[in-house]
């Protein structure tokens, strides 16, 4: 088994591969069902929301350095579970996002200048 160094994680594919290796080394793949991963992701997203719960819109734009570090960790946790969920279901995240942008452009067309 190869060991992916953190600096080698530069895109979604290398992140997915590193997460696969991390989970395999700990025998966690057996727990990484779509249900469990989706639930874990939403828990992490809720932890992210907690950082903004009582902040004003202006305060949310300028968190302290310490708070920003905590937010960064929760964003990372949410991304990690999203990548693992997509991997478990064989979803190409970039293709899915690209397709969704096209759908959204049709559903919500930009106003034409007058």
N, C-alpha and C positions, 0 to 999 in steps of 0.2 A: 504494500500500500504506500502510495506517495503521500508526502505531507506538503500541503499547500501553505506557503507562508502568507501572512496577512498582506504583505506588499504585493503579492501576486494576484490579489483579488482586485480586478480593474473593470469588470463588467458583470452583467447578470449571469452569464455562463460560468465564469470563474467563481462567482459567489455561490451559485448553485452547487458546483463541484466541491467547494470547500465545505459547504454545509452538509453535503452527502458524506464526505469523509469524516467530519466532526461527529455526526450522528452515528455512523457505522462504528467508529472507534469506541463508542459508548453503548453500543447495542440499543440505540434509541429508535432505529427505523421501525421497529415493530409497533411503536406507539404513534408514529407519524401518519395516522390515517387522516383523510380529508376532514372528518368531523373534529378530531382533536386539534388539528392545525388551525382550522377556522376558529374554534373556540379560543385557542391560545392567542391568535392574532387579535381577536376582538378584546380580550383582556388587556393586551398590550396597548391597543388603541385607546381603551378607556383610561389607562394609566397616563397616556399622552394628554388626553383631554383634561385630566385633573390639573395639569399645570396651567391651564387657561381658564379654569372654571369660574373664578370670581374676578378675573382681570378685565379691565376695560379693553375695547379694541386697541386703543393707543398703547396701553401697557403690554398687550400681547405682541406688539411690534418691537418692543425693546426690553426683552428679558435680561436680567443680570447675567453675568458670565457663568455663575454657578447654575442658575436656572436653565440657561441655554445648554449647558453640558448635560443636565438631566433630561431635557427635551430631546437632545440628540440621541441619548441612549434609548429612549422610548421609540423614537422614529426608527432607529436601527432594529430594535426588537420587532416592531411591526413589519418592517421590510423583510426581515429574516423569515418570519412565519409566512408572509405572503409568498416569498420565493419557494419555501418548502411546500406550501399548499399547491402552488402552480406545478411544481415538480411532481408531486404525488398524483396530480390529475393530467400530467403531460400537456400543460398549457404553456405556450410560448408567450411570455408576458409582453414582450415588445410587439409581437403580431397582434395580440389581444388589444393592447392599448391603441395601436395604429388603427385597427378595425373600429374600435369604439369612438375614436376621434372622428372618423368618417361618418359613423352613424349620428354622432352628436351634431356635426356640421349640417347634416340633412334635417335633423329634428329641430335644431336651433340655428337657423341661418342668420348670418350677420346682416344687420340692416344695410340697405343700399343707401349710399350718400344721396342727399337731395340737392 
